[in-house]
């Protein structure tokens, strides 16, 4: 009986020892798993930080490129404005030189003793032109176009013919009437090849061709402008337009 009890006690002790070892092993396994989870979470955080940093860098670069593009567009717009002012200044200087010895409505006797019909003074024509030009600068393009057309129809050979064609082109350009705008810009280019408005007329005519889907003519006209006047502001604007349209790198 005593031997039996001793055997049973020994067996229980062995079972107890086996359970303790199993528990220790399980605890070690759990600790190892917890360490692996910690390492994985740490790696995920490091990877997330790297991804966020890369995204922030990309966003910064994109914002910088957008700012540069906006600045280039602003510079292009300023150059166009300066070009228009220079053309206007050249026009005023030319008119000042022309009107230095011009008198107002004059009647002169003919050799037969009769009088010639009175002529309209340049000063009166200038008033008509400036009235339409004022409408143009205020954005009243239809009203301005009417005035310029009237001046051209009534006085087709006046000192303001070139300016009228150019600003008529500008009026129709702003009204997105590309065909009519193109016709007047072409009148400037073909009729006044040495005039003050040649370069801006070529620039706008090239854009008219583009908006009329005559892309080959647009490229040809703008490249001609760049070739003939490479250092001009209009040439720079032409290059910018060609790049935006995908015709130059």
C-alpha positions in Angstrom: 0.0 0.0 0.0 2.8 2.4 0.9 4.6 1.5 -2.3 1.5 2.4 -4.3 1.1 5.7 -2.6 4.7 6.5 -3.2 4.3 5.7 -6.9 1.2 7.8 -7.2 3.1 10.7 -5.5 6.0 10.4 -7.8 3.7 10.3 -10.8 1.9 13.5 -9.7 5.2 15.2 -9.2 6.3 14.3 -12.7 3.0 15.5 -14.1 3.4 18.8 -12.1 6.9 19.3 -13.4 5.8 18.6 -17.0 3.0 21.2 -16.7 5.5 23.8 -15.3 7.9 23.2 -18.3 5.0 23.4 -20.7 3.8 26.7 -19.2 7.4 28.1 -19.3 7.7 27.1 -22.9 4.3 28.7 -23.8 5.4 31.9 -22.0 8.6 32.0 -23.9 6.7 31.5 -27.2 4.3 34.3 -26.3 7.2 36.6 -25.4 8.8 35.8 -28.8 5.6 36.5 -30.6 5.2 39.8 -28.8 8.7 40.8 -29.7 8.0 39.9 -33.4 4.8 42.0 -33.3 6.7 44.9 -31.8 9.4 44.7 -34.5 6.7 44.5 -37.3 4.9 47.5 -35.9 8.1 49.5 -35.6 9.0 48.6 -39.2 5.5 49.7 -40.4 5.9 53.0 -38.6 9.3 53.6 -40.2 8.0 52.7 -43.6 4.9 55.0 -43.0 7.2 57.9 -42.0 9.3 57.4 -45.2 6.2 57.3 -47.4 4.8 60.4 -45.8 8.1 62.2 -46.2 8.3 61.2 -49.9 4.7 62.4 -50.4 5.5 65.7 -48.7 8.5 66.2 -50.9 6.5 65.4 -54.0 3.8 67.9 -52.9 6.5 70.6 -52.3 8.0 70.0 -55.7 4.6 70.1 -57.4 3.7 73.4 -55.6 7.0 74.8 -56.6 6.5 73.9 -60.3 3.0 75.4 -60.2 4.4 78.6 -58.7 7.0 78.7 -61.4 4.4 78.1 -64.1 2.2 80.9 -62.6 5.2 83.3 -62.5 6.0 82.5 -66.2 2.4 83.2 -67.2 2.4 86.5 -65.3 5.7 87.5 -66.9 4.2 86.6 -70.3 1.1 88.7 -69.6 3.3 91.6 -68.5 5.4 91.4 -71.6 2.3 91.4 -73.8 1.1 94.5 -72.0 4.5 96.2 -72.4 4.5 95.3 -76.1 1.1 96.9 -76.5 2.2 100.1 -74.7 5.3 100.3 -76.8 3.3 100.0 -80.0 0.9 102.7 -78.7 3.8 104.9 -77.9 5.4 104.5 -81.3 2.0 105.3 -82.8 1.6 108.5 -80.8 5.2 109.6 -81.7 4.5 108.9 -85.4 1.2 110.9 -85.2 2.9 113.7 -83.4 5.5 113.9 -86.2 2.8 113.8 -88.9 0.5 116.4 -87.4 3.2 118.9 -86.8 2.4 120.9 -89.9 -1.2 119.8 -90.4 -4.0 122.4 -90.2 -7.6 121.9 -89.6 -10.2 121.6 -92.3 -8.8 123.5 -95.3 -10.4 124.7 -98.5 -8.0 125.6 -101.3 -8.9 127.2 -104.7 -8.3 125.2 -107.8 -6.6 126.5 -110.9 -10.0 127.0 -112.5 -11.2 129.3 -109.7 -13.5 126.7 -108.1 -12.9 125.4 -104.6 -12.1 121.9 -103.7 -14.4 120.1 -101.2 -13.3 120.6 -97.6 -11.2 117.8 -96.2 -11.4 116.3 -92.7 -8.5 117.4 -90.5 -6.2 114.8 -89.0 -7.1 116.3 -85.6 -10.8 115.3 -86.2 -9.8 111.8 -87.3 -7.6 111.5 -84.2 -10.6 112.4 -82.0 -12.7 109.6 -83.7 -9.8 107.2 -83.3 -9.2 108.0 -79.6 -12.9 107.7 -78.9 -12.9 104.1 -80.2 -9.6 103.4 -78.6 -11.1 104.5 -75.2 -14.0 102.1 -75.7 -11.5 99.3 -76.4 -9.4 100.0 -73.3 -12.7 99.9 -71.2 -13.6 96.5 -72.6 -16.4 97.7 -74.8 -15.2 95.7 -77.7 -18.3 95.7 -79.9 -18.7 99.5 -79.6 -15.0 100.0 -80.3 -15.2 97.8 -83.3 -18.1 99.8 -84.7 -16.1 103.0 -84.3 -13.0 101.6 -86.0 -15.0 100.1 -88.8 -16.7 103.4 -89.4 -13.4 105.3 -89.5 -12.0 102.7 -92.0 -15.0 102.8 -94.2 -15.2 106.6 -94.3 -11.5 107.3 -94.5 -9.7 104.2 -95.8 -6.4 106.0 -96.5 -6.2 108.0 -93.3 -3.1 108.1 -91.1 -5.0 105.8 -88.7 -5.6 102.9 -91.1 -2.9 100.6 -89.7 -4.0 101.3 -86.1 -7.7 100.8 -87.0 -7.0 97.4 -88.6 -4.9 96.3 -85.6 -7.4 97.3 -82.9 -10.3 95.9 -85.0 -8.4 92.6 -84.9 -7.9 93.0 -81.2 -11.6 93.7 -80.6 -12.7 90.6 -82.6 -10.0 88.6 -80.9 -11.4 89.4 -77.5 -14.9 88.6 -78.8 -13.5 85.2 -80.0 -14.5 86.0 -83.6 -11.3 84.5 -85.0 -12.0 84.8 -88.7 -12.7 88.5 -88.6 -9.8 89.2 -86.2 -7.5 87.2 -88.6 -8.6 89.3 -91.6 -7.6 92.6 -89.9 -4.4 91.3 -88.5 -3.5 90.1 -92.0 -4.3 93.6 -93.3 -1.6 94.9 -90.9 0.9 92.3 -91.8 0.5 92.5 -95.6 -0.3 96.2 -95.8 2.2 97.7 -93.3 5.2 95.4 -93.3 7.3 98.1 -91.7 4.7 99.5 -89.4 4.6 99.8 -85.6 2.0 97.1 -85.2 3.6 94.4 -87.4 5.0 92.3 -84.6 1.9 92.2 -82.3 -0.3 91.6 -85.4 1.8 88.6 -86.4 1.6 87.3 -82.8 -2.2 87.6 -82.7 -2.7 86.3 -86.2 -0.7 83.1 -85.3 -3.0 82.6 -82.3 -6.1 83.2 -84.5 -4.9 80.5 -86.9 -4.5 78.2 -83.9 -8.0 78.8 -82.6 -9.4 78.3 -86.1 -7.7 74.9 -86.1 -5.3 75.9 -88.9 -2.4 74.7 -86.8 0.2 74.5 -89.6 -0.5 78.2 -90.4 -0.3 79.1 -86.7 3.1 77.5 -86.3 4.3 79.0 -89.6 3.3 82.6 -88.6 4.6 82.4 -85.0 7.9 80.8 -86.1 8.2 83.5 -88.8 7.8 86.1 -86.0 10.5 84.4 -83.9 12.8 84.2 -86.9 12.5 87.8 -88.0 12.4 89.4 -84.6 14.1 86.9 -82.3 14.9 89.4 -79.5 11.5 91.0 -79.4 8.9 90.6 -76.6 6.4 89.3 -79.2 8.9 86.6 -80.2 9.2 85.5 -76.5 5.4 85.4 -76.3 5.3 83.4 -79.5 7.7 80.9 -78.1 5.6 80.6 -74.9 2.5 80.0 -76.9 4.2 77.4 -79.1 5.4 75.6 -76.0 2.0 75.6 -74.4 0.5 74.3 -77.6 3.1 71.5 -77.7 4.9 72.6 -80.8 8.2 73.5 -79.1 10.1 71.9 -76.2 
